[in-house]
Amino acid sequence: MIGRRTLLAAGAATLAAPSIVAAQGSRVLKFIPQSDVTVLDPIWTTAYVTRNHGYMVFDTLFGSNGKFEASPQMAEGLTVENDGKLVRITLRPGLKFHDGTPVLARDCVASIQRWGKRDTYGQTLLAFTEELSAPDDKTIQFRLMAPFPLLPQALGKPASNFAAMMPERLARTDAFTQVTEMVGSGPFRFNAKERVPGSQVVYERFADYKPREGGVPDWTAGPKIVNFDRVEWRVIPDAATAAGALQNNEVDWWENPTQDLVPLLKKNANINVFVQDPTGQVACMRLNHLNPPFDNPAIRRALLKAISQTDFQQAVVGDNPDMFHVPAGAFCPGTPMASEAGLEVFKGPRDYAAAKKAILEAGYKGEKVVLMAPTDFPILKALADVGADMLTKCGFNVDYQASDWGSVVTRRAKKESIDKGGWSLFHTFWAGGDQLNPVGHAFMRAQGPATGMFGWPTSPALETLRDQWIAASDLGSQKKIAADLQLQVLNDVPYIPLGQNFFNTAHRKSITGVLDGFVTFWNVRRA
Amino acid sequence: MLTYAAKRVAATIPVMAIVAFLVFSLLYIAPGDPAAIIAGDQATPADVDRIRESLGLDRPFVVRFAEWVWRVLNGDLGQSIFTNLSVTHMIGQRIQPTVSLMVLTLILTICVAVPMGVAAAAKQGTWIDRLVMMVSVSGFSVPVFVVGYLMAYVFALQLDLFPVQGYTPIANGIGPWLSNLVLPVVTLSAAFVALIARVTRATMLEVLSQDYVRTARAKGVSQRPVLFVHALKNAAVPVITVIGLGVASLIGGAVVTESVFAIPGVGRLIVDAILRRDYPVIQGCVLMFSFLYVLVNLGVDLLYTVFDPRIRY
């Protein structure tokens, strides 16, 4: 006869079964992404989580290493002729898409054309391109109007939108419409059947993937060797729950632990916490150049004197100086184009009384300053709180308008005046990788209200310097122009850099081989 | 009663129509533009317009509403703007965890709260009564997410008895299914147990003071039959009413619980959809929850006749 205690013991054993199952499956990697992969098409959105997903499913012609140097990935090699105006890229042999079809040059041509309709870098490349063609199955040919030395970097850019290669039949999809299938030639296949939006995304190793031979895995460069049969992304929006899942060995890796939980995770002997992306992210204050008072360049310049980048960064990452870098200029600190040119303005103690006086002298008449603050995006709210305090100390008539991020995104497109729902400023972040050079640097563009992006700065000088940078043939010239660009940014103030910060990633020590950069799943293995 | 039930089911049609209109209208006037969210930071206004056009968001309110209603009448709740998946499919993927969570919570609540309320009423003024009231006040006072974190900390991280997060479908076995649901169900039940226990106690106290209870006791009926046969049956109607009404707050609580325990349920689906302005998903989920709520209240009304024969429809 089964007794009550026996029954209870049996019940407990049954309930404990998942822990036993979790201990199995060493060929399965369980990962908590920064958010859900809502959109799967990496050309359709710039969301970084979609970029991370995209790099699993799709491959690129070139990869990029930690020094931001491009090297062939799907490409066998590249030849440049006719004074840099004819570029031919040859594909590696044996490349296949997940549907079993071979990767052909015409697939890549269609993919580049689709990417070039959405990505800033791609648009610039195609603006230089007279003809893009596939003379044979293995050759992609660019006939350029002028030399474009950054062509490999453009095709291998790690940031969103990256140049994902897909079959021609998918790449023919309008760039403003999502592709309907996830067929790439990357090291993982997307398992559509097991996808639960908002909860789970599953990838399986692509058996026919041929990693390139030679080289060292580094960011997206080098051989992509996969050591897991299956990677499961578990979407856990609550940070405390994610920390619990990692501590409890229910997952192997958490992409972005929140700063407040990092000390807890660091205490755990089984968890490795470190900064994966040395470029981090750069905080920015975007000013609206169409509305008073920030339509006045003298006021914008006077405002720089009140900016304490340290205050902004401490609000985001706390007091640990290892987790942020100030002062930051127009280019991502620690990368080749970054310099100290003009950054004195951010150094030294802040004198709000002097800033207030300078702002009044510049012509401020007490106009309302509408600050859009997204309350559902904690780090942006932290920046907004510091910004509001700083502006108030400078004597601005601040109207702090709290809403959700979705509303900010919509409202920032409004060019109307303040009394008609317009805005004055908001805070945001860019990945450091988006501010490596002027080509991909969106906030540095100053094309004016007709074609420019929200904020709508106008500066022919900035645009001219950008063109000069693109045409520059060597690193030395590029660096010199980049320094001039930074000085021009601090003069025209299309936006205000607020410092660079880093974020941690955390994984159990049972896995090794996590590469620097963003989250990639090749080279990772069980210890 | 069948006629009454049929009439009530028919009455859900105008209710659902009003809900549909309100939801659609509110979303139409709410700030936020999915096209701008999709387009990203580097998009030009023209890019955003093209996306808006491709999603059909540039068309007039009446056209969009009429199209949506027509699709709903044909059993199609539309397609998610972001995932490109059908809303019916997305709800179908998520319904089992939410229904499991709510049904188990209701069962646990009734099994725990009703005896607690009866015991408190029977032992009014004793330490048992005070203990039940203390538990009730605590259940009300502590937010769901705090209970959830405490449960996860103690029973998952410290004692390693249950997983911290996730959901295992019932098809994978009762054990794993229950294992994932124990902590969320206990968490979600906390406030509901408090509510039902207090209501049960109050109605039982009223019933126990009635003449027929005194008569039953005078006839020598022992305490247990007095409480559970004579009194509880008569006290059940208000308790059932509160349980029915509580399903609405249970839906709200499920949203929080699903977030804390990373359960892929409809609650989380609707929150994610609201943050992204995924209109078809929001509309589909609200419509489904409204229908569920109407059905639950119909069930409650019909249950009255079981516990109180004087009620006739």
Boltz contact constraints between the chains, C-beta under 6 A:
constraints:
  - contact:
      token1: [A, 14]
      token2: [B, 175]
      max_distance: 6.0
  - contact:
      token1: [A, 15]
      token2: [B, 175]
      max_distance: 6.0
  - contact:
      token1: [A, 15]
      token2: [B, 179]
      max_distance: 6.0
  - contact:
      token1: [A, 17]
      token2: [B, 175]
      max_distance: 6.0
  - contact:
      token1: [A, 17]
      token2: [B, 176]
      max_distance: 6.0
  - contact:
      token1: [A, 18]
      token2: [B, 163]
      max_distance: 6.0
  - contact:
      token1: [A, 18]
      token2: [B, 176]
      max_distance: 6.0
  - contact:
      token1: [A, 18]
      token2: [B, 179]
      max_distance: 6.0
  - contact:
      token1: [A, 38]
      token2: [B, 82]
      max_distance: 6.0
  - contact:
      token1: [A, 39]
      token2: [B, 82]
      max_distance: 6.0
  - contact:
      token1: [A, 45]
      token2: [B, 38]
      max_distance: 6.0
  - contact:
      token1: [A, 45]
      token2: [B, 40]
      max_distance: 6.0
  - contact:
      token1: [A, 46]
      token2: [B, 40]
      max_distance: 6.0
  - contact:
      token1: [A, 120]
      token2: [B, 42]
      max_distance: 6.0
  - contact:
      token1: [A, 176]
      token2: [B, 50]
      max_distance: 6.0
  - contact:
      token1: [A, 176]
      token2: [B, 51]
      max_distance: 6.0
  - contact:
      token1: [A, 176]
      token2: [B, 54]
      max_distance: 6.0
  - contact:
      token1: [A, 177]
      token2: [B, 54]
      max_distance: 6.0
  - contact:
      token1: [A, 178]
      token2: [B, 84]
      max_distance: 6.0
  - contact:
      token1: [A, 196]
      token2: [B, 93]
      max_distance: 6.0
  - contact:
      token1: [A, 196]
      token2: [B, 264]
      max_distance: 6.0
  - contact:
      token1: [A, 197]
      token2: [B, 83]
      max_distance: 6.0
  - contact:
      token1: [A, 198]
      token2: [B, 268]
      max_distance: 6.0
  - contact:
      token1: [A, 198]
      token2: [B, 269]
      max_distance: 6.0
  - contact:
      token1: [A, 198]
      token2: [B, 272]
      max_distance: 6.0
  - contact:
      token1: [A, 199]
      token2: [B, 264]
      max_distance: 6.0
  - contact:
      token1: [A, 236]
      token2: [B, 165]
      max_distance: 6.0
  - contact:
      token1: [A, 236]
      token2: [B, 262]
      max_distance: 6.0
  - contact:
      token1: [A, 238]
      token2: [B, 259]
      max_distance: 6.0
  - contact:
      token1: [A, 238]
      token2: [B, 260]
      max_distance: 6.0
  - contact:
      token1: [A, 240]
      token2: [B, 149]
      max_distance: 6.0
  - contact:
      token1: [A, 241]
      token2: [B, 165]
      max_distance: 6.0
  - contact:
      token1: [A, 241]
      token2: [B, 260]
      max_distance: 6.0
  - contact:
      token1: [A, 241]
      token2: [B, 262]
      max_distance: 6.0
  - contact:
      token1: [A, 244]
      token2: [B, 152]
      max_distance: 6.0
  - contact:
      token1: [A, 244]
      token2: [B, 157]
      max_distance: 6.0
  - contact:
      token1: [A, 244]
      token2: [B, 164]
      max_distance: 6.0
  - contact:
      token1: [A, 245]
      token2: [B, 164]
      max_distance: 6.0
  - contact:
      token1: [A, 245]
      token2: [B, 165]
      max_distance: 6.0
  - contact:
      token1: [A, 248]
      token2: [B, 156]
      max_distance: 6.0
  - contact:
      token1: [A, 248]
      token2: [B, 164]
      max_distance: 6.0
  - contact:
      token1: [A, 250]
      token2: [B, 163]
      max_distance: 6.0
  - contact:
      token1: [A, 250]
      token2: [B, 164]
      max_distance: 6.0
  - contact:
      token1: [A, 406]
      token2: [B, 32]
      max_distance: 6.0
  - contact:
      token1: [A, 406]
      token2: [B, 37]
      max_distance: 6.0
  - contact:
      token1: [A, 406]
      token2: [B, 277]
      max_distance: 6.0
  - contact:
      token1: [A, 407]
      token2: [B, 31]
      max_distance: 6.0
  - contact:
      token1: [A, 407]
      token2: [B, 32]
      max_distance: 6.0
  - contact:
      token1: [A, 409]
      token2: [B, 36]
      max_distance: 6.0
  - contact:
      token1: [A, 409]
      token2: [B, 37]
      max_distance: 6.0
  - contact:
      token1: [A, 410]
      token2: [B, 32]
      max_distance: 6.0
  - contact:
      token1: [A, 410]
      token2: [B, 33]
      max_distance: 6.0
  - contact:
      token1: [A, 410]
      token2: [B, 36]
      max_distance: 6.0
  - contact:
      token1: [A, 413]
      token2: [B, 36]
      max_distance: 6.0
  - contact:
      token1: [A, 442]
      token2: [B, 42]
      max_distance: 6.0
